[in-house]
Amino acid sequence: MNTTHPRRRFLKQLAASIGATSLLSLPILAADAPVHLEENDPTAIALGYKKDTTKVDPKKYPQHQPDQKCINCALYTGKPDATDGPCTAFANKLVTADGWCMVYAKKP
C-alpha cells in the first residue's frame, strides 16, 4: 500500500478548499460608483471649489467670472446636459455643472 496516496489526496483537498475559501472572500467586482466632490474635500479647498459659481467669494478669487461654470471648463468631462460630471482636476470625482474652481479653463 502506498502511504503517500492519502497524504497527497489530503494536500490536494486542502489546497482546493483554501483556494475556494479565498475566492469566496473576494469582494464582488462591480463598477465603482462615482464619488461626488464635497466642498470640504482637501483638494476642493485647495482649489477653491464651490458647487455653485454664484457662491464664489470675489475678494478671495478675483479671477472668477460669473459665467465661469464647470460645464464650460475644459477639465469637465461630463455630458453637456448633465447636472454633474467628472472633472480631471479632481481625479474624476463628480462636480456640479454649475460649480467653479480656480483651475477653470474655458473650453475651446
CORHU-V385460 format. One record per pair of residues at least 12 apart in sequence whose ideal C-beta (glycine too) atoms are under 10 Angstrom apart, sorted by the first residue. I is the first residue (numbers start at 1). J is the second residue. Records with the same first field share a line. If there is no record, write none. Layout:
I->J, J
This chain:
33->94
34->78, 84, 85, 86, 92, 93, 94
35->86, 90, 91, 92, 93, 94
36->51, 84, 93, 94, 95, 96
37->49, 51, 70, 84, 86, 87, 89, 90, 91, 92, 93, 94, 95, 96, 99, 101
38->51, 93
39->51, 52, 55, 99
41->90, 93
43->89, 90, 91, 93, 101
44->89, 90, 93, 95, 99, 101
46->101, 102
47->87, 89, 90, 100, 101, 102, 103, 104
48->60, 61, 63, 64, 100, 101, 102, 103, 104
49->70, 87, 89, 90, 93, 95, 96, 99, 100, 101, 102, 103
50->64, 70, 95, 96, 98, 99, 100, 101
51->70, 84, 95, 96, 97, 98, 99, 100
52->69, 96, 98, 99, 100
53->65, 66, 67, 68, 69, 70, 71, 72, 96, 97, 98, 99, 100, 101, 104
54->66, 69, 98, 100
55->98, 99, 100
56->68, 99, 100, 101, 102
60->102
61->100, 101, 102, 104
63->102, 104
64->100, 101, 102, 104
65->100, 104, 106
66->100
67->106
68->99, 100, 101, 104, 105, 106
69->95, 96, 97, 98, 99, 100, 104
70->84, 85, 87, 89, 90, 94, 95, 96, 97, 98, 99, 100, 101, 104
71->83, 84, 85, 95, 96, 97, 98, 99, 107
72->97, 100, 104, 105, 106, 107
73->87, 88, 89, 95, 97, 99, 100, 101, 103, 104, 105, 106, 107
74->88, 89, 103, 104, 105, 106, 107, 108
75->87, 88, 89, 90, 95, 101, 103, 104, 105, 107
76->88, 89, 95, 96, 97, 99, 104, 105, 107
77->92, 95
78->94, 95, 96, 97
79->97
80->97, 107
81->97
82->94, 96, 97
83->96, 97, 98
84->96, 97, 98, 99
85->97
87->99, 101, 103
88->103
89->101, 102, 103, 104, 105
90->103
